Amino acid sequence: MSQTSGYTLPYRSLGGLIGDEEIGVLQEVLTSGEPLSQGRWRERFEGAFSALLGVRHALSVTSGTVALEIAIRLLELAPGDEVITSPQTYQATVQALLGTGVHVRFCDVDADTLNIDPALLGAVATSRTRAIILVHYGGLPAAMNEIMKFARAHGILVVEDCAHALGALYEGRPPGALADIGCFSFHSSKTITTLGEGGMITFDRDDWAERVRRIRGNECDGVYRETGGRLTEVPKALYPGLAYTHDCLRLRAPGTNATMSEPAAAVGLVQLRRLAALSARRRRVAERIDAHLAAGATFRPQVTPAGSVHGHHLYTCFVRPGSGVDRDALVRALEERGVEVWLRYFPLHLLPEWRARGHGDGECPVAERAWFDEQLNLPCHPGMTDGELDRMLAVLDEAVAAVRPRSGTHVE
Ligand SMILES: *Cc1c(COP(=O)(O)O)cnc(C)c1O
């Protein structure tokens, strides 16, 4: 339970996420005398991650945001190109495109899942569409078969924002291995964490792996040609990067330092081993909320399509319009009773920076209706005890009763 939030039931908590094993491995790394950057822990974490996903490359970086920024660089977009994304995601998904000449088109979501509605892609895509950057909202895999079929037919690359999706499955396969690039976050609110901040970028292409290694390692992202030139007497290891062996034909962009530290990677490795248990606990919490809500008529659930396993980063449900319950009044009633509610996410196209680029009300009516009138995200994290869960469900019933009109002004 949070000591600082003032809520009896905080939206999220670190409880259950960090345990003795994480503290043990930190002790091991910190007392090993080995360098705290660019060592064997990072390699082991990346190796375990790529094996889990079944992809050729998993390269760690300092955050999910940086993973997405680098993914966008790999796409080599030009001014005038277009990218399709979801309005129902965290701003980091396409923030790197703000201030560029690349045009973002928001594809509205499916009302049952809050993932991109693949039936709308045809209307949103144009001849300039180069990429789809989608999110598996809340940990529920997007409709990848339909999206990939559309993308492949039109020569469009697909990036999965998997910040919520670790532990999820789509037809038996993990997100991050379902499209061209996967981007993960290990922020402390996510399924696993690497000391609060961290990220991973996943794909199969070897040429991209070379570019990501250069970008995250403070070298440049360029197009090079071997010079065939001879090294001097001094060993090559003493020259930076490709000095003396290559010419730079074209610079795409300078690199940066996005190296995950050894303590972070070591904790990530331990967390990955605990992933199944952490996911199982999330699932149990979500299933109990599902069962409780299904017994009443106030809420409609987020629908998990057949063949998908939900990662349960967020617990999402919707107030039924005919239930007589006003969503905003319900949120206030929950907050007054100590249950912290976050509505995730404010429709991205309505943020001021995107409105300044011409986006606005009515562009994604399904996402807008969900966020403004129906959507509710309840606390769901592995640290919740059965007692806390019982208490939350009791408070939810109480809050619904408190805001439901007493006179028969509605029909159920
Ligand atoms: C958390 C999150 C990110 C960013 O990850 P950070 O590690 O916090 O930078 C990106 N996209 C989504 C959907 C997220 O929830």
The ligand as an SDF file (V2000), in Angstrom:
LIG
                    3D

 15 15  0  0  0  0  0  0  0  0999 V2000
    4.8950    3.8140  -20.4750 C   0  0  0  0  0  0  0  0  0  0  0  0
    4.5780    3.9490  -21.9020 C   0  0  0  0  0  0  0  0  0  0  0  0
    5.5160    4.3990  -22.8550 C   0  0  0  0  0  0  0  0  0  0  0  0
    6.8230    5.0220  -22.4600 C   0  0  0  0  0  0  0  0  0  0  0  0
    7.6340    4.2460  -21.6950 O   0  0  0  0  0  0  0  0  0  0  0  0
    8.6950    4.9360  -20.6820 P   0  0  0  0  0  0  0  0  0  0  0  0
    9.5600    3.7770  -20.3170 O   0  0  0  0  0  0  0  0  0  0  0  0
    7.9040    5.4640  -19.5380 O   0  0  0  0  0  0  0  0  0  0  0  0
    9.4210    5.9780  -21.4230 O   0  0  0  0  0  0  0  0  0  0  0  0
    5.1880    4.3740  -24.1880 C   0  0  0  0  0  0  0  0  0  0  0  0
    3.9790    3.9640  -24.5990 N   0  0  0  0  0  0  0  0  0  0  0  0
    3.0300    3.5590  -23.7330 C   0  0  0  0  0  0  0  0  0  0  0  0
    1.7250    3.0980  -24.2720 C   0  0  0  0  0  0  0  0  0  0  0  0
    3.2920    3.5510  -22.3620 C   0  0  0  0  0  0  0  0  0  0  0  0
    2.3330    3.1790  -21.5080 O   0  0  0  0  0  0  0  0  0  0  0  0
  1  2  1  0
  2  3  1  0
  2 14  2  0
  3  4  1  0
  3 10  2  0
  4  5  1  0
  5  6  1  0
  6  7  2  0
  6  8  1  0
  6  9  1  0
 10 11  1  0
 11 12  2  0
 12 13  1  0
 12 14  1  0
 14 15  1  0
M  END
$$$$
